[in-house]
Amino acid sequence: MAENLIQALETKVTDLIELSRELNRENRALKLRTAELQKERRELLERQRQASEHVETSLARLRSLDGTA
């Protein structure tokens, strides 16, 4: 009977070790994906800022042309 309990405990420990490894792999993958998404967000925000600047510059030019015409 004690042998069965020890075997069951060993099985559970082995399962927990494997689960821990799997969760660590998943955690690393999620951290990488988070970093990628944060970089993409920064790049998109920069592109949005540049586009806004371009629109503002274009509007200013149009206004100056409209004011002199």
JORA-V891904 format. One record per residue. N is the residue number from 1. RES is the residue in one letter. OMEGA is omega in radians with two decimals (999 if undefined). NEAR is the number of other ideal C-beta (glycine too) atoms within 10 Angstrom. D_LAST is the distance of its C-alpha to the last C-alpha in Angstrom with 1 decimal. Layout:
BEGIN
n->N res->RES omega->OMEGA near->NEAR d_last->D_LAST
n->N res->RES omega->OMEGA near->NEAR d_last->D_LAST
END
This chain:
BEGIN
n->1 res->M omega->3.11 near->5 d_last->99.8
n->2 res->A omega->3.11 near->6 d_last->98.4
n->3 res->E omega->3.11 near->7 d_last->97.5
n->4 res->N omega->3.14 near->8 d_last->95.4
n->5 res->L omega->3.12 near->9 d_last->93.6
n->6 res->I omega->3.13 near->10 d_last->92.9
n->7 res->Q omega->3.13 near->10 d_last->91.6
n->8 res->A omega->3.12 near->10 d_last->89.4
n->9 res->L omega->3.11 near->10 d_last->88.0
n->10 res->E omega->3.11 near->10 d_last->87.4
n->11 res->T omega->3.13 near->10 d_last->85.5
n->12 res->K omega->3.11 near->10 d_last->83.3
n->13 res->V omega->3.11 near->10 d_last->82.7
n->14 res->T omega->3.10 near->10 d_last->81.8
n->15 res->D omega->3.13 near->10 d_last->79.4
n->16 res->L omega->3.09 near->10 d_last->77.8
n->17 res->I omega->3.13 near->10 d_last->77.3
n->18 res->E omega->3.10 near->10 d_last->75.7
n->19 res->L omega->3.12 near->10 d_last->73.4
n->20 res->S omega->3.11 near->10 d_last->72.5
n->21 res->R omega->3.13 near->10 d_last->71.6
n->22 res->E omega->3.13 near->10 d_last->69.5
n->23 res->L omega->3.06 near->10 d_last->67.7
n->24 res->N omega->3.09 near->10 d_last->67.0
n->25 res->R omega->3.14 near->10 d_last->65.6
n->26 res->E omega->3.13 near->10 d_last->63.4
n->27 res->N omega->3.11 near->10 d_last->62.3
n->28 res->R omega->3.13 near->10 d_last->61.3
n->29 res->A omega->3.13 near->10 d_last->59.3
n->30 res->L omega->3.09 near->10 d_last->57.5
n->31 res->K omega->3.09 near->10 d_last->56.7
n->32 res->L omega->-3.13 near->10 d_last->55.3
n->33 res->R omega->3.11 near->10 d_last->53.2
n->34 res->T omega->3.12 near->10 d_last->52.0
n->35 res->A omega->3.11 near->10 d_last->50.9
n->36 res->E omega->-3.13 near->10 d_last->49.1
n->37 res->L omega->3.10 near->10 d_last->47.3
n->38 res->Q omega->3.10 near->10 d_last->46.3
n->39 res->K omega->3.13 near->10 d_last->44.9
n->40 res->E omega->3.12 near->10 d_last->43.0
n->41 res->R omega->3.11 near->10 d_last->41.6
n->42 res->R omega->3.14 near->10 d_last->40.5
n->43 res->E omega->3.13 near->10 d_last->38.8
n->44 res->L omega->3.10 near->10 d_last->37.0
n->45 res->L omega->3.11 near->10 d_last->35.9
n->46 res->E omega->3.10 near->10 d_last->34.5
n->47 res->R omega->3.11 near->10 d_last->32.7
n->48 res->Q omega->3.12 near->10 d_last->31.3
n->49 res->R omega->3.13 near->10 d_last->30.1
n->50 res->Q omega->3.12 near->10 d_last->28.4
n->51 res->A omega->3.11 near->10 d_last->26.7
n->52 res->S omega->3.09 near->10 d_last->25.5
n->53 res->E omega->-3.13 near->10 d_last->24.2
n->54 res->H omega->3.13 near->10 d_last->22.4
n->55 res->V omega->3.13 near->10 d_last->20.8
n->56 res->E omega->3.12 near->10 d_last->19.8
n->57 res->T omega->3.13 near->10 d_last->18.3
n->58 res->S omega->3.12 near->10 d_last->16.4
n->59 res->L omega->3.12 near->10 d_last->15.2
n->60 res->A omega->3.10 near->10 d_last->14.2
n->61 res->R omega->3.14 near->10 d_last->12.1
n->62 res->L omega->3.13 near->10 d_last->10.4
n->63 res->R omega->-3.14 near->10 d_last->9.9
n->64 res->S omega->3.07 near->10 d_last->8.6
n->65 res->L omega->-3.13 near->9 d_last->6.0
n->66 res->D omega->-3.12 near->8 d_last->5.3
n->67 res->G omega->-3.12 near->7 d_last->5.7
n->68 res->T omega->-3.08 near->6 d_last->3.8
n->69 res->A omega->999 near->5 d_last->0.0
END
